[in-house]
Amino acid sequence: MPSRRPPRGLRLLGRWQVDDVSGLAGLRHAVREAVSAHASADRAARRTADQVTLLVSELATNALRHGRAPTVVELRTDGRRYLLDVADHDAGTAPVESGARAPGDGGFGLLIARRLADEVGWYTTRTTKHVWAQVPAG
């Protein structure tokens, strides 16, 4: 997965902090609500909300399991696309896609993200590692 920064200039729709896996359900709900409030009520918009919700679940779970808490999630849009940026506090470790493993063994978060999103990337700051994904607004 390439190390590069996400597109700039998108408007912030929401920012959330999750300290452990018990906060994931609330995060998924909040992100779905943010996308739904911004998008139209048609079928494509519901599909986009589903995609963004699955993406945030996978990326935030990875950040909590393989990074350092807290995990900080930002959702942005420019009306044509949604951008999720998920940060953890382990700037010294690059994200790694899992190799071959049996279904049910887990470890497919980044692979799922790459299949759902138009673009996926990552970057670091002095103290954080960010994994981001972008999907069309529907």
Secondary structure, DSSP 8 states (H G I E B T S, - for coil): --B----S--EEEEEEEE-SGGGHHHHHHHHHHHHHHHS-SSHHHHHHHHHHHHHHHHHHHHHHHHS-S-EEEEEEE-SSEEEEEEEES-TTS------S--TTS---HHHHHHHH-SEEEEEE-SS-EEEEEEEE--
